[in-house]
Amino acid sequence: MKVNHFPDRIIEINDTSYLYFGGTSYLGLPSNLEFQKIVIKNIQQWGTAYGSSRSSNIQLTAYENGEHFLAKYINADATLTVSSGMLAGKLTLEVVTPQTDCFFHFPEAHPAIKPRNSQPIFVGSQLNPRLLNSTSEKITIVTDAVPSLHIEPIDLTILNSISPTKEVTLVIDESHSLGILGKQGCGIFSTSNLLNVKRKIMIASLGKAFGLTGGVIASDETFINQVVNHDSFVSSAGMNAAFVQTMADAEALYYNQHQKLQENLSYLNANLIKNKAFDFNPDYPVIYPKMKGINEIFEANKIIITNFKYPTDTKDLNRIVFTANHQKEDLDKIITLLNQYQF
């Protein structure tokens, strides 16, 4: 399906209007007129791109402003913006690799943070034996805050069982939780306090809930300084400066849109009938329906959801995504279908 405009709550396909419950624009910002005005204002001040290294003699204050906001929003000591969430993950891995004896990953960890030589954190249903032995070593554990096909944040309490002889670094990908979970959308980084974890690092794409092309790394100041001085960061251009400044200027909008999203989720929670064919978390705006023929039924009722296939999967993935921009009548229509049909 090809479209010639941004798919917000309404999507036009072949001159026909459909309700759109897909994508990753959780806070509905790309089509928000007030947000667009802030972006346009900042493009007029900072231009459409700045291709220089951020280590050059000219320093744009936009980066300082936006990263200060992100640190406050995430509740982190320091943050650093980069041009994409994927680069945020790859840069983080490049910096932590020389400091790591062995990597471990939770199931469904995103490729952006999963090294090739990483070991699974679980063997069967138990922790990997290497994490329990008495060998003194530095380990790095990578995970998504909300793994693919899940609607609950990852349970990290299992890390408390790791041997105290291990020096643990935890890397969390919050691309699908920043702006959604936590107090006012701060994510799970600041509340993931585990005794065995010496260092926490958060990476995320800003192109989802935050509505801007770019990525962020959050951690302690020492680690962020290591990234700033790393060859890959020094030799690359930064995130669009206009976009970074926009985050600082749009602070109130981020909080307001998060509140609207929470209100929509509360409405869904009050009206959706529990169904074995799908799970719903009132704190998370995604449903992964497991009903045959759901796309045909939805399309017949003028509703489009996300449908695609990962290269490693044999089945199509269907995602129903709710955003801050959905109106009560939109929600009523999909609620009626989900409650009515016994898929």
C-alpha positions in Angstrom: 0.0 0.0 0.0 1.6 3.3 -1.1 0.5 6.6 0.4 1.4 10.2 -0.4 1.1 11.7 3.1 2.0 10.9 6.6 -0.3 8.2 8.1 -1.7 9.7 11.3 -5.0 8.5 12.7 -6.4 8.7 9.1 -4.7 7.2 6.1 -5.8 7.6 2.5 -5.4 4.6 0.2 -6.7 4.7 -3.4 -8.9 7.7 -2.6 -10.5 5.9 0.4 -10.1 6.9 4.0 -9.2 4.4 6.7 -8.6 4.6 10.4 -4.9 3.9 10.9 -3.7 1.9 13.9 -0.2 1.2 12.9 3.3 2.7 12.8 5.4 3.8 15.8 4.3 7.4 16.3 3.1 6.7 19.8 2.8 10.4 20.9 1.4 11.5 17.5 4.0 14.3 17.1 5.0 14.2 13.4 1.6 15.5 12.4 1.1 17.8 15.4 0.8 21.3 14.1 2.3 22.9 17.2 5.2 20.5 17.0 5.7 21.2 13.3 5.9 24.9 14.0 8.7 24.3 16.5 10.5 22.2 14.0 10.1 24.8 11.3 11.3 27.6 13.6 14.4 25.6 14.4 15.1 24.7 10.8 15.1 28.4 10.1 17.6 29.0 12.8 19.8 25.9 12.5 19.3 24.9 8.9 18.3 21.5 7.5 21.5 19.7 8.3 24.9 20.3 9.9 27.5 17.9 8.4 30.5 18.8 10.6 31.9 16.7 13.4 30.7 17.8 16.8 34.4 17.8 17.9 35.1 20.7 15.6 36.0 24.2 16.8 32.4 25.4 16.1 30.0 24.2 18.8 26.2 24.5 18.3 24.3 25.3 21.5 21.4 23.3 20.1 23.1 20.1 21.1 23.7 21.3 24.7 20.1 22.4 25.0 18.5 19.2 23.7 20.8 16.9 25.5 20.2 18.7 28.8 16.5 18.2 28.3 16.9 14.5 27.5 19.0 13.9 30.6 16.3 15.5 32.7 13.5 13.7 30.9 15.2 10.2 31.2 16.6 10.9 34.7 20.1 10.2 33.6 23.4 11.8 34.6 24.2 12.6 30.9 23.0 12.0 27.4 24.4 12.2 23.9 22.4 12.5 20.6 23.5 10.8 17.4 22.0 10.5 13.9 20.0 7.3 14.5 19.0 4.7 17.1 21.0 2.1 15.2 24.1 4.3 15.5 23.5 4.8 19.2 23.5 1.0 19.6 26.6 0.4 17.4 28.6 3.2 19.1 27.7 1.9 22.5 28.9 -1.6 21.5 32.2 -0.2 20.1 32.9 1.6 23.4 32.0 -1.2 25.7 33.6 -4.1 23.7 37.2 -3.4 24.9 35.8 -3.2 28.5 33.9 -6.6 28.2 35.1 -10.1 28.7 31.8 -11.7 27.6 28.5 -10.4 26.2 25.1 -11.9 27.1 21.7 -11.1 25.6 18.1 -11.5 26.6 15.7 -13.1 24.1 14.7 -11.0 21.1 17.4 -8.4 21.7 17.5 -5.9 18.8 20.4 -6.3 16.3 21.5 -2.7 17.1 22.7 -3.8 20.6 23.4 -7.5 20.0 27.1 -8.4 19.3 27.8 -11.5 17.1 29.7 -13.3 19.9 27.0 -12.7 22.5 25.8 -15.7 24.6 22.1 -16.2 25.6 21.5 -15.1 29.2 19.2 -18.2 29.6 20.1 -21.8 29.0 16.6 -23.4 29.0 14.8 -21.6 31.8 17.9 -21.1 34.0 20.6 -18.4 34.0 23.6 -19.2 31.8 26.0 -21.1 34.1 28.8 -18.7 33.3 27.0 -16.0 35.1 26.8 -18.0 38.2 30.4 -19.2 38.5 33.1 -17.6 40.7 35.3 -16.4 37.9 36.0 -12.7 38.1 35.2 -11.0 34.8 33.5 -8.0 33.2 30.3 -8.8 31.4 27.8 -6.8 29.4 24.2 -7.7 29.2 22.0 -6.3 26.4 18.2 -6.3 26.2 15.2 -4.5 24.8 13.1 -2.7 27.4 10.0 -4.2 25.7 11.1 -7.1 23.4 9.4 -7.7 20.1 6.0 -9.3 20.3 5.8 -8.4 24.0 3.7 -5.7 25.7 5.3 -5.8 29.2 8.7 -4.4 30.1 11.4 -6.9 30.6 11.8 -8.4 34.1 15.4 -7.6 35.1 15.3 -8.9 38.6 16.9 -12.2 37.5 20.1 -10.2 37.2 20.2 -10.1 41.0 21.1 -13.8 40.9 24.4 -13.2 39.0 27.6 -14.0 40.9 29.0 -11.0 42.7 32.4 -11.8 41.1 31.0 -10.4 37.8 31.3 -6.7 37.0 28.0 -6.1 35.1 27.2 -3.5 32.5 23.6 -3.4 31.4 22.6 -1.9 28.0 18.8 -1.3 27.5 17.2 -0.4 24.2 14.3 1.9 24.9 13.2 2.6 21.4 9.7 1.3 22.1 9.4 2.5 25.7 10.9 6.0 25.8 8.0 8.4 25.8 5.6 5.7 26.9 6.5 3.8 30.0 7.6 5.3 33.3 6.7 8.5 35.0 5.6 10.9 32.2 7.2 8.6 29.7 10.8 8.6 31.1 11.2 4.9 30.3 12.5 2.2 32.6 16.2 3.3 32.7 16.0 5.3 35.9 14.0 2.7 37.8 16.1 -0.3 36.8 18.1 -0.3 40.0 19.9 -3.6 40.4 22.5 -4.3 43.0 24.7 -6.4 40.7 24.8 -3.8 37.9 27.7 -1.4 38.1 26.9 0.6 35.0 23.6 1.2 33.1 23.5 2.4 29.5 20.3 3.3 27.7 20.0 3.7 23.9 16.9 4.6 21.9 15.7 5.7 18.6 14.1 9.2 18.7 12.1 8.5 15.5 9.3 6.8 17.3 7.6 8.4 20.3 9.8 11.5 20.1 8.9 12.1 16.4 12.4 13.1 15.3 15.1 11.3 13.2 17.9 10.6 15.6 19.1 8.5 18.5 20.2 9.0 22.1 22.7 7.3 24.5 22.1 7.9 28.2 24.4 6.8 31.1 26.9 8.2 33.6 29.1 11.2 32.6 32.2 9.0 32.4 30.7 6.7 29.8 29.2 9.5 27.7 32.7 11.2 27.7 34.2 7.9 26.4 31.7 7.9 23.5 32.3 11.6 22.7 36.0 10.8 22.4 35.6 7.6 20.4 36.8 7.7 16.8 33.4 6.7 15.3 31.7 9.6 17.1 34.4 12.1 16.3 34.4 11.2 12.6 30.6 11.3 12.2 28.1 14.1 11.8 25.6 14.7 14.6 21.9 14.5 14.7 20.1 17.3 12.9 20.7 20.3 15.2 17.2 21.7 14.5 15.7 18.5 15.7 17.9 18.4 18.9 16.8 22.0 19.8 13.2 21.0 19.0 13.2 18.5 21.9 14.1 21.2 24.4 11.5 23.6 23.0 8.8 21.0 22.9 9.1 19.8 26.5 5.5 20.7 27.4 4.2 19.0 24.3 6.0 15.7 25.2 4.3 15.7 28.6 0.9 16.7 27.2 0.9 14.1 24.4 2.0 11.4 26.9 -1.0 12.3 29.1 -3.3 12.0 26.0 -1.9 8.6 25.3 -2.5 7.5 28.9 -6.1 8.7 28.7 -6.6 6.7 25.5 -5.1 3.6 27.1 -7.4 4.0 30.2 -10.4 4.3 27.9 -9.4 1.1 26.1 -8.8 -0.7 29.4 -12.3 0.2 30.6 -14.1 -0.9 27.4 -12.1 -3.8 25.9 -13.4 -7.3 26.8 -10.6 -9.7 27.7 -10.0 -12.1 24.8 -7.6 -15.1 24.6 -6.8 -14.0 21.0 -4.8 -11.0 22.2 -3.2 -9.5 25.3 -3.6 -5.9 26.4 -1.5 -3.9 28.8 -3.2 -0.7 30.0 0.3 1.0 30.2 1.4 0.0 26.7 -0.1 1.1 23.4 0.4 -2.1 21.3 -1.7 -5.2 20.8 -0.4 -8.2 18.9 -3.5 -10.0 17.7 -3.4 -13.7 17.0 -6.5 -14.0 14.9 -6.7 -15.5 11.5 -8.2 -13.1 8.9 -7.9 -10.1 11.1 -6.5 -7.9 8.3 -9.4 -8.7 5.9 -11.9 -8.0 8.7 -10.3 -4.7 9.6 -10.0 -3.5 6.0 -13.6 -4.4 5.4 -14.4 -2.0 8.3 -12.0 0.7 7.0 -9.2 0.0 9.5 -5.5 -0.5 8.7 -3.0 -2.0 11.1 0.7 -2.7 10.8 1.5 -5.9 9.0 5.0 -7.2 8.0 7.3 -10.1 8.2 10.7 -10.3 9.8 13.3 -12.1 7.6 13.7 -14.8 10.3 10.0 -15.4 10.8 7.6 -17.6 8.8 4.5 -15.8 9.9 3.3 -12.3 9.4 3.5 -9.9 12.3 0.4 -7.9 13.0 0.5 -4.9 15.4 -2.4 -2.7 16.5 -0.9 0.6 17.7 -2.7 3.3 19.6 -1.4 6.8 19.7 -2.1 10.1 21.5 -3.9 11.4 18.4 -6.6 8.7 18.3 -10.0 10.1 19.2 -12.7 8.3 21.2 -14.8 7.5 18.1 -11.7 5.9 16.5 -11.2 3.8 19.7 -14.9 2.9 19.8 -14.8 1.4 16.3 -11.8 -0.9 16.9 -13.1 -1.8 20.4 -16.4 -2.8 18.9 -14.7 -5.1 16.3 -12.3 -6.6 18.9 -15.2 -7.2 21.3 -17.7 -8.4 18.7 -15.6 -10.8 16.6 -14.6 -14.2 18.1 -11.6 -14.7 15.9 
